[in-house]
C-alpha cells in the first residue's frame, strides 16, 4: 500500500486552475521532487499537503489516514522553507529544540535528540552558535535538523537550497541525499532546478500548467521524455520538426530529407524528433546536413550550434583531442535511432 496518496488533488484561485486533478502515489522512504517552471502548481501542491491551503477537490492520505481532516499542526510533518525561518535570538540548539518543547518532550530526552540531530547534519560543535554567526549552508542545516528532530512522518522541502551559491548548493545536495538515505524519511522536494531534482530524487514529477507531464526516475525521464515539454525542460535538447510516414517497413520520420525508423506506432502527419545534444555526432554518411553557426569552448567540452532545414540543432562533443568542424563549415550530423524520441504533432504545440 502506498504511503502517501494524492488523489485528483485540485486547487482553484477564482478562474485560475493552479493544480488540475493531480494524482500521485509515494512509497515510504522515497524522495520525490515536484519539478517545473514558475506557476506550474508545485508549491501549491506542497502547501495543500502541509495544510496551508485547502484543496478545491481531491483527497490526500498518509499511511492510510485522511490528512485533510487534520489541522496543519496535527499532521506530524516537517517543513523546511526557502528562507530557513530560524529564530535569530536562539542558538542553533535552541532552534532545533523548539518543536520538541512545543510537544512537551522532557528536558533530558530533548537534549539528547537535539544533539543527535545536530550531529546528523554535521553541526555537532555549533549548538551554541547564533544564526547571524553561521553561513547560509550552516543555517540550512539547522533548519533541516529542526524539521527532522521531531521525526516527521513526511518531510516537505520548499526550494531549500535556492539561496545558496552554486558550490554550496552542490555540497548540500550531496549532504541532503546522505541524510535522507541514513534516516529513511519520506521527502517531497519542490524545486525548479532540473539538476537538483535529478541529483536528489528517486523519482521526479514534472509539472506544467497544473498538470503532471511525467513521473519517472530521473534518468528515465531524461532518456525517455514523455512529451516535448519534458524533453525541453529537463536539460538541453533538440526539437526537430519532421513528417511521420507509414510504409511496409513500419513507421518512419523524415527530417530534412533523411528518414529515421520509429519504434512506436504513430499516425501519419507532422512529427517532432527530440535528441539530446550529447547524443549527436558529426558523420560522413547519411544524416542531416547543416552549417556550423557557432562553436564555443566550455572547458571539458565544445558546444556547436548548427543551422539545418529542420531548425537549429545543438551538438555537444567532449574536448578529447579529436578534430572538430570550424565555424561556417558545412557538416552532416547524425545519431542512433535508439537515442532519439519521436512524438506526433508540432514542436510549437507540444
C-alpha positions, -999 to +999 in steps of 0.1 A: +000+000+000+015+034-010+025+056+020+013+090+006-015+092-019-027+123-037-060+115-054-073+140-080-059+169-060-072+202-073-069+239-064-086+268-080-080+305-073-110+321-089-109+312-126-073+301-124-068+263-121-035+261-103-035+223-098-056+202-121-066+167-108-031+157-097-028+120-087+004+106-073+015+078-050+047+079-029+063+049-012+077+051+023+113+063+023+111+078-012+125+112-021+102+127-047+108+160-065+080+182-078+097+199-107+086+225-131+087+262-141+072+290-120+034+288-119+032+251-127+015+243-094+043+225-075+044+249-044+006+250-043+006+212-042+031+212-013+011+238+006-021+216+003-002+186+017+011+208+046-024+222+053-015+259+044-041+258+016-074+240+014-079+219-018-108+227-041-112+190-046-095+156-042-080+136-013-047+133+005-039+102+026-008+095+046-002+059+059-039+053+053-052+083+073-071+112+058-046+140+060-070+167+050-091+160+081-063+172+104-051+207+112-016+216+099-001+213+134-017+178+138-002+163+107+032+155+121+050+169+091+084+185+090+089+216+067+120+234+055+113+267+038+134+286+013+141+313+039+150+287+066+129+308+091+153+304+120+147+324+152+176+349+153+176+353+191+180+315+196+211+294+192+213+265+168+205+241+196+176+262+208+162+265+173+163+227+169+147+222+203+118+245+197+095+218+182+103+194+209+094+220+236+061+225+219+055+188+222+064+188+259+093+164+255+112+160+288+144+181+290+168+151+291+153+135+261+151+168+243+188+175+248+197+141+235+175+144+205+189+179+197+225+166+200+217+137+177+200+159+151+229+184+150+254+155+146+233+142+118+237+174+098+273+178+107+269+207+132+276+188+164+301+216+175+278+245+166+249+241+190+257+273+209+261+295+178+235+320+167+222+321+131+239+355+124+273+339+130+266+310+106+269+307+069+240+301+046+248+264+043+250+261+081+217+278+086+202+255+061+215+225+081+200+239+113+166+243+096+169+207+083+178+194+118+149+213+133+125+197+108+139+162+113+143+162+151+106+157+156+109+125+135+082+136+110+062+111+091+068+132+060+094+160+053+084+188+029+112+209+014+103+241-004+132+253-026+155+247+004+188+252-015+179+282-037+195+308-015+229+291-016+257+298-041+264+272-067+293+254-049+274+253-016+242+241-033+261+212-048+276+203-015+242+205+002+227+183-024+252+155-015+246+161+022+208+161+019+208+128+000+232+113+025+209+123+054+178+110+036+194+076+030+207+075+066+174+083+082+150+069+055+125+098+059+099+102+031+106+135+015+088+158-010+111+184-026+098+214-046+123+228-070+126+245-104+163+233-107+165+203-130+200+193-119+190+194-083+159+173-089+179+147-109+207+146-083+185+141-053+154+122-063+142+086-065+115+099-089+107+133-105+072+146-110+075+171-139+046+196-138+033+221-164+003+244-161-011+225-131-008+191-147+016+162-144+035+157-176+056+127-164+065+107-133+097+087-136+132+080-123+155+109-132+175+090-158+144+075-174+127+109-176+159+124-192+164+095-217+127+088-224+108+121-221+070+116-223+065+149-242+083+177-260+078+198-229+096+173-207+124+169-232+129+206-234+126+214-197+146+185-183+180+195-197+191+208-231+176+190-261+170+194-298+134+195-311+134+189-349+102+191-370+096+162-394+069+142-411+057+108-399+050+083-427+038+047-427+053+022-452+057-016-455+087-014-431+068+004-403+067+039-391+094+064-401+100+101-396+115+123-424+138+151-411+154+174-436+154+147-463+166+118-441+143+091-429+147+076-394+129+044-382+104+049-353+098+021-329+064+034-318+033+033-339+023+069-346-002+083-371+010+098-403+014+135-403+035+161-385+060+147-360+087+160-336+120+143-332+139+150-299+175+141-293+200+152-267+230+173-278+255+149-264+240+121-285+245+139-318+277+133-337+294+146-369+291+119-396+305+113-431+275+093-444+237+098-443+223+123-418+210+159-416+231+185-434+238+218-418+261+248-413+281+255-382+269+289-370+288+289-337+315+269-319+320+276-282+348+261-260+334+252-225+365+236-209+356+199-209+335+201-240+327+220-272+292+234-279+281+237-316+251+255-330+241+240-363+216+255-388+196+228-406+165+228-428+146+212-398+156+240-375+186+249-352+204+220-337+229+219-308+258+195-306+280+188-276+313+170-281+339+162-255+372+180-256+393+149-262+417+160-289+396+150-320+395+173-349+361+191-349+344+214-375+351+251-376+325+279-378+309+284-412+318+248-422+292+226-438+287+194-419+264+164-416+251+153-382+235+121-371+225+100-341+215+064-333+178+056-336+177+044-300+189+078-288+160+098-303+124+101-292+095+108-316+061+123-309+032+132-332+024+169-336+045+200-340+072+214-317+052+246-311+021+228-300+037+200-280 
